[in-house]
Amino acid sequence: MPNFAALPGFRDFYPDDLAVRTHIMRTWRSVARRYGFEEYDGPPLEPLDLYTEKSGPEIVQQLYNFTDKGDREVSLRPEMTPTLARMVGARAGGLRKPVKWFSIPQLFRYERQQRGRLREHFQLNLDIVGEPGVGADAELLAAAIDVLRAFGLTADDFVARVSDRRLLRALLLHAQVPEERLTLVYNIVDKLERETRDAITARLSGEAGLGDTVVEEVLAIFRHRDFDAVREAYGGIAGLGEEIARLGEYFSALDAMGLGAFVRFDLSVVRGLAYYTGAVFELFDARGELRAIAGGGRYDNLLKQVSDADLPALGFGMGDVVLRELLADRGLLPRAERRLDAYLVAITPEERPEMLGLAHQLRDAGWAVDYGLRHLGVGKQFKNAAALNARRTVVLGPDEIADGVAVIRDMESGEERRVPLADVASA
């Protein structure tokens, strides 16, 4: 007998698992709509060059890509932002700005499996297009924080680490990092928490080719552990004051929303994707045991790359895999529970026609109803009702049919009442 197991990195969703997924998606949708976002979707298969245009040809190693029967190079979508950019760009002139859209796609990446990372996952994407101001940046992070709060998580459970690519760029240029090496330096300092300071120093000297004085200036930037320290050290320097003031406005807006306790300034958060252009953030569990829960930021140049539209934009993604682990660790996963409104019991086979008719009436009225698909002993039917967690049983026997009634039993209290058949749905 062949063993047709699920492919590595892919999941089967049994009813209990699907109940958790449904809970996560329901919460995502609820918060997104409270913030005024509209839901959209796109195709799971896209032209390969939509992703290579955004992330470079090296992204192909992480994709499920192939040549289709029309000889087109295509890929299962690894992320949603390029699809969003294509869709908004196609109708940019007719869309009211700012565009506030969200989606919950299933995404696919051919990557090594590890805790918190599979080869497929579902992801909440929230994006704002057409608004360059700091208010949009604060709105986006507030939505990300409130999504996690909606699951019952608090400031003791997670933190939003915030930086700004414009500010970091200005600081690195002030430290005499050549502009053509900025992206390489971004990628190196992004590893500050995962590699030793000596290893980072060696990479800045070797890979980035920076002199000792410049390396020391770069490392000095990241010794400032809070925003006030950066403002004090660099606020009076030409070219830096404007960036610091903008980030200060961002933090002030989050404080005004009452969300300041969830936010921490951290210049080492640069996000690995080169297209980020402004404020960026990542949400982590407070214990530091898991991968990032969510991440995103401003990407003002992407729409221009993949369409004719030149619009500022920002967004974030939150996957279901790490989120589910965090909720499980904190005891916040819902208990999957099948719950029937009623289980119908026929005392003898002769009552089945009436039982089937009543079941259909109750379902038409919106009740969740089940019954045995073949006639069983009365005791077995009541056991099935209990196993299916039915709130009530509705019993039909020869005497009840003769009297035109049904017996409704409350499965918790055991209380019974006789109700006319025509009134069972309302009873």
C-alpha positions in Angstrom: 0.0 0.0 0.0 1.6 3.4 -1.0 2.2 5.8 1.8 0.9 9.1 0.4 2.1 11.4 3.2 1.8 15.2 3.0 4.8 16.8 1.2 7.6 18.1 3.5 6.7 21.5 4.8 3.0 21.3 4.0 0.2 20.7 6.4 -3.0 18.7 6.7 -5.7 20.7 8.5 -7.8 18.2 10.5 -11.0 19.7 12.0 -9.3 20.8 15.2 -6.4 22.4 13.3 -8.8 24.1 10.9 -10.8 25.5 13.8 -7.6 27.2 15.0 -6.9 28.5 11.5 -10.4 29.8 11.2 -10.1 31.6 14.6 -6.8 33.2 13.5 -8.3 34.4 10.1 -11.5 35.6 11.8 -9.5 37.7 14.2 -7.3 39.0 11.4 -10.3 40.1 9.4 -12.0 41.7 12.4 -9.1 44.0 13.2 -8.4 44.8 9.6 -12.0 45.9 9.0 -12.0 47.9 12.3 -9.1 49.9 10.8 -11.0 50.5 7.5 -9.1 48.0 5.3 -10.9 46.3 2.4 -10.2 42.7 1.5 -8.8 41.7 -1.9 -7.1 38.6 -3.4 -5.1 37.7 -6.4 -4.0 34.6 -8.3 -1.7 32.0 -6.6 0.3 31.7 -9.8 2.1 34.7 -11.2 4.8 35.5 -13.8 8.2 34.7 -12.4 9.6 38.0 -13.4 7.1 39.8 -11.0 9.3 38.4 -8.2 12.7 38.7 -9.8 12.0 42.3 -10.7 11.3 43.1 -7.0 13.8 40.9 -5.2 16.5 40.0 -7.8 17.2 36.7 -9.6 18.5 35.0 -6.5 15.0 34.8 -5.2 14.4 31.9 -7.7 16.2 29.5 -5.4 13.4 30.0 -2.9 10.4 29.6 -5.3 8.2 26.9 -6.6 8.7 28.0 -10.2 8.3 26.1 -13.5 7.5 26.6 -17.2 3.8 26.2 -17.9 2.1 24.6 -20.9 2.0 28.0 -22.6 5.8 28.2 -22.3 5.6 30.9 -19.6 7.9 31.2 -16.7 5.7 31.2 -13.6 5.8 30.8 -9.9 3.5 30.0 -7.0 3.4 33.2 -5.0 6.0 33.5 -2.3 4.6 36.8 -1.0 1.7 39.1 -1.8 3.2 42.6 -2.1 4.2 42.3 -5.8 0.6 41.2 -6.7 -0.8 44.1 -4.7 1.6 46.5 -6.5 0.5 45.1 -9.9 -3.2 45.3 -9.1 -3.1 48.8 -7.7 -0.8 50.0 -10.5 -3.3 48.7 -13.1 -6.1 50.9 -11.7 -4.2 53.6 -9.9 -6.0 56.4 -11.6 -9.4 55.3 -10.5 -8.7 54.3 -6.9 -9.5 56.6 -4.0 -6.3 57.4 -2.1 -5.1 56.3 0.3 -5.8 52.7 -0.7 -6.2 50.5 2.4 -6.4 46.9 1.4 -5.8 43.6 3.2 -5.5 39.9 2.1 -5.0 36.5 3.6 -3.2 34.5 0.9 -1.6 31.1 1.1 2.1 31.6 0.2 4.8 29.1 -0.9 8.6 29.1 -0.5 11.0 26.3 -1.1 13.0 26.8 2.1 14.6 24.6 4.8 12.0 23.7 7.4 12.6 24.9 10.9 10.6 26.0 13.9 8.2 28.7 12.8 9.0 28.2 9.1 7.3 25.8 6.7 7.1 25.7 2.9 3.6 27.0 2.9 1.7 29.3 5.2 -1.2 31.7 5.4 -0.4 35.3 5.9 -2.2 38.5 6.8 -1.1 41.4 4.6 -2.1 45.0 5.3 -1.0 47.7 2.9 -1.6 51.4 2.6 -0.9 53.0 -0.8 -0.9 56.7 -1.8 -0.1 58.3 1.6 3.5 59.6 2.2 2.9 61.0 5.7 4.0 59.6 9.0 0.3 59.1 10.0 0.2 56.1 7.6 3.3 54.6 9.2 1.8 54.9 12.7 -1.6 53.6 11.5 0.1 50.5 10.0 2.1 49.6 13.1 -1.0 50.3 15.4 -3.0 47.8 13.3 -0.2 45.1 13.6 -0.1 45.6 17.4 -3.9 45.5 17.7 -4.1 42.3 15.8 -2.0 40.6 18.4 -3.9 42.3 21.2 -7.1 40.9 19.8 -5.8 37.4 20.4 -5.3 38.3 24.1 -1.6 39.1 23.9 -0.2 42.0 26.0 3.0 44.1 26.2 4.4 41.3 28.4 4.0 38.9 25.4 5.4 40.8 22.4 7.3 43.9 21.4 7.4 45.9 18.1 11.0 46.8 17.3 11.1 49.9 15.1 13.7 51.6 12.9 13.8 53.8 9.8 15.8 53.1 6.7 16.0 56.9 5.9 17.4 57.6 9.3 19.8 54.7 9.1 20.9 55.7 5.6 21.7 59.2 6.8 23.6 57.9 9.9 25.7 55.5 7.8 26.5 58.2 5.2 27.5 60.5 8.1 29.8 57.7 9.3 31.4 57.9 5.8 30.0 54.6 4.4 30.1 54.9 0.6 26.6 55.1 -0.9 27.2 52.2 -3.2 27.9 49.9 -0.2 24.9 50.8 1.9 22.8 47.8 0.9 25.7 45.5 1.8 26.1 47.2 5.2 22.3 47.0 5.8 22.5 43.2 5.3 25.5 42.9 7.7 24.1 45.0 10.5 20.8 43.1 10.2 22.6 40.2 11.8 23.7 42.1 14.9 21.6 40.0 17.2 22.5 36.7 15.5 26.3 37.2 15.1 29.0 38.3 17.5 30.3 41.9 17.5 33.7 40.5 16.3 32.0 38.7 13.4 30.1 41.9 12.4 33.3 43.9 12.6 35.1 41.4 10.4 32.4 41.5 7.8 32.2 45.3 7.7 36.0 45.3 7.1 36.1 42.4 4.7 32.9 42.1 2.8 32.0 45.8 2.9 35.7 47.0 2.6 35.3 49.7 5.3 38.3 51.2 7.0 38.8 50.8 10.8 37.6 54.3 11.6 34.4 53.9 9.5 33.7 50.5 11.1 34.0 52.0 14.5 31.7 54.9 13.5 29.1 52.3 12.2 29.2 50.2 15.3 28.9 53.4 17.5 25.5 54.1 15.9 24.1 50.8 17.2 25.4 51.4 20.7 22.5 53.8 21.2 19.8 51.7 22.7 16.9 54.1 22.6 15.5 56.9 20.5 16.3 59.7 22.9 20.0 58.7 22.9 20.1 58.9 19.1 18.3 62.2 19.1 20.8 63.6 21.7 23.8 62.3 19.8 22.8 63.2 16.2 19.9 65.6 16.4 22.0 68.7 15.8 23.8 67.4 12.8 22.8 68.7 9.3 20.9 66.1 7.3 20.0 64.1 10.3 17.7 66.4 12.2 14.8 66.1 9.7 14.9 62.3 9.8 15.0 62.2 13.6 12.1 64.7 13.8 10.0 62.5 11.5 10.6 59.4 13.6 9.8 61.3 16.7 6.5 62.2 15.2 5.9 58.5 14.5 6.5 57.5 18.1 4.4 60.4 19.4 1.4 59.2 17.3 1.8 55.7 18.8 2.0 57.1 22.3 -1.2 59.1 21.6 -3.0 55.9 20.7 -1.9 54.3 24.0 0.5 51.8 22.3 3.8 53.2 23.4 4.4 50.3 25.8 4.5 47.9 22.9 7.2 49.8 20.9 11.0 49.8 21.1 13.4 51.7 19.0 16.1 49.4 17.5 18.3 50.7 14.6 19.5 47.1 13.9 16.1 46.3 12.4 16.7 47.0 8.8 14.6 44.3 7.2 16.4 42.1 4.7 14.5 43.2 1.6 16.2 46.0 -0.2 13.1 47.7 -1.3 12.2 49.2 2.1 12.6 53.0 2.0 11.4 54.4 5.4 10.1 53.2 8.7 10.4 49.5 9.3 9.4 47.2 12.1 9.3 43.6 13.3 7.2 42.1 16.0 8.8 39.5 18.3 7.7 37.5 21.3 9.0 39.2 24.5 10.9 36.0 25.6 12.9 35.9 22.4 12.1 32.2 21.8 10.5 32.4 18.3 11.1 33.9 14.9 9.6 37.3 14.0 5.8 37.2 14.3 5.3 40.0 11.7 7.3 42.5 9.8 7.0 45.3 7.3 7.5 49.0 6.6 7.5 51.6 3.9 8.4 50.6 0.3 7.8 53.8 -1.7 9.5 52.6 -4.9 7.9 49.2 -5.5 4.9 50.3 -7.5 7.1 52.2 -9.9 9.1 49.0 -10.4 6.2 46.8 -11.4 3.7 49.2 -12.9 3.3 52.7 -14.4 2.1 54.1 -11.0 4.5 56.1 -8.9 2.8 56.0 -5.5 4.1 55.8 -1.9 3.2 52.6 -0.1 3.8 50.6 3.1 2.6 47.3 4.5 3.3 44.3 6.7 2.8 40.6 6.7 2.0 38.3 9.7 2.1 34.5 9.1 0.0 32.0 10.9 2.8 29.5 11.8 4.8 31.6 14.4 1.6 33.2 15.6 0.0 29.8 16.3 3.1 28.7 18.2 3.0 31.9 20.3 -0.7 31.6 21.1 -0.2 27.9 22.0 2.7 28.9 24.3 0.5 31.5 26.1 -2.5 29.2 26.4 -4.6 31.4 24.0 -5.6 28.9 21.4 -9.4 28.3 21.3 -10.6 24.9 22.3 -12.0 23.2 19.1 -15.5 22.1 20.0 -18.2 20.6 17.7 -21.5 21.8 19.0 -24.9 20.8 17.6 -28.1 22.6 18.4 -30.1 19.3 18.2 -29.7 15.6 17.6 -32.9 13.9 16.3 -33.9 10.5 17.7 -36.3 8.2 16.0 -37.6 5.5 18.4 -38.5 3.1 15.5 -37.7 3.1 11.8 -41.3 4.1 11.1 -40.6 7.7 12.4 -37.7 8.3 10.1 -39.7 10.0 7.4 -41.1 12.5 9.9 -37.6 12.9 11.4 -36.1 13.7 8.0 -38.7 16.3 7.3 -38.2 17.9 10.7 -34.4 17.9 10.3 -34.8 19.8 7.1 -37.1 22.3 8.6 -34.8 22.9 11.5 -31.8 23.3 9.1 -33.8 25.7 7.0 -34.4 27.7 10.2 -30.6 28.0 10.7 -30.1 25.3 13.3 -27.2 22.8 13.4 -28.9 19.4 13.3 -27.7 15.8 12.9 -29.1 12.3 13.2 -28.2 8.7 12.5 -27.9 8.1 8.8 -29.4 4.6 9.4 -31.6 3.5 12.2 -29.9 2.6 15.4 -31.1 1.6 18.8 -32.4 4.4 21.0 -29.5 4.1 23.5 -26.9 4.3 20.6 -28.7 7.4 19.3 -28.4 9.1 22.6 -24.8 8.2 22.9 -24.2 9.7 19.5 -25.9 12.9 20.6 -23.6 13.1 23.7 -20.5 12.4 21.6 -21.5 15.1 19.1 -22.0 17.6 22.0 -25.6 18.3 21.1 -27.4 20.8 23.3 -30.7 19.0 22.9 -32.2 15.9 21.6 -35.5 15.9 19.7 -37.3 12.5 20.2 -39.9 11.2 17.8 -41.8 8.0 18.7 -45.1 6.4 17.7 -46.9 8.1 20.6 -45.4 11.5 19.8 -46.3 11.2 16.1 -49.8 10.2 17.0 -50.1 13.3 19.2 -48.4 15.6 16.7 -45.6 16.5 19.1 -41.9 15.9 19.7 -40.0 15.6 23.0 -37.2 18.1 23.4 -34.6 17.1 26.0 -32.0 19.5 27.4 -28.8 17.4 27.4 -27.2 19.2 30.3 -30.2 19.5 32.7 -32.1 16.4 31.5 -35.3 18.6 31.4 -37.9 17.4 28.9 -40.9 19.1 27.3 -43.4 18.1 24.7 -43.7 20.6 21.9 -46.1 20.6 18.8 -44.2 19.5 15.7 -45.0 22.8 14.0 -43.3 24.7 16.9 -40.1 22.7 17.3 -38.0 25.2 15.3 -39.1 28.2 17.3 -38.9 26.2 20.6 
